[in-house]
Amino acid sequence: MGRWGAAVFLHADGILMMEVDRVLRPDGYWVLSGPPINWKTNYKAWQHPKEDLQEEQRKIEEIAKCLCWEKKSETGETAIWQKRMDADSCHSAQEDSEATLCKSADPDDVWYNKMEACITPSKGNGDDEGLKPFPERLFAVPPRIANGLVSGVSVETYLEDNKKWKKHVSDYKKINKLIDTGRYRNIMDMNAGLGGFAAALQSPKLWVMNVVPTIAEKNTLGVIYECGLIGIYHDWKLQYSCHSIFVVVIINLVFSSLLVVNAKDHQRKPLFYINDFEKN
């Protein structure tokens, strides 16, 4: 987390910290840098009453404890919390306390839904203990697929998808020999599916932003995360939510696998679109 003031995370009874907790895996870390961390030293420089800063940090610590986050470090203006892996006892305490637990059947169904000040149970979207270490997990069957939690996607479907994208990427590298040379450092997959394109491209010289369209038939963002990849939802009818310089300068390669309808025979056919942005 960047240098956002605590007031952002304390908004609406800590609703944003609860949203962070929803996407944060057990054993994952949350980092807060800036006010009110180390308020005793910096309150004069921040020109803010020390009593207010002390109260802000107290509330952050209180919410973090309720979320089963363990504080691991506080150095300078940076504090680090870790979401506990063995959170069963903590969740029992949450149920006995005044904490509100989310009742949504699908915690991943969040696009265009109003956020609620509630705690998402950590279980229900796969088995975190079944995750392989990186980079083995790139091609290992994600727990939520192995457990049948992704409608319409079986283990066989996932393995076949991996096989398909390995072939596509191998063929593309024969055409564009600059892949994996450092020429393309930042890549966007506009229709990421199960993340097979990014997994097949895996290299220390590049990274892929996987975009799951909000109109996709299957919600696969959780699968992408379990593969050790990064990704977001996006409605492509809207502008991509980032700085224009990032789009023009940073994203050097944009890839999209789309399905288009042939107006003549009404058949759905795959379309592969690749666009190379030159840097300014």
Beta strands, then each sheet from edge to edge (+ up, - down):
strand 1: 29-33
strand 2: 69-75
strand 3: 78-83
strand 4: 186-189
strand 5: 207-213
strand 6: 230-234
strand 7: 253-261
strand 8: 268-276
sheet 1: 1+ 3- 2+
sheet 2: 6+ 5+ 4+ 7+ 8-
end
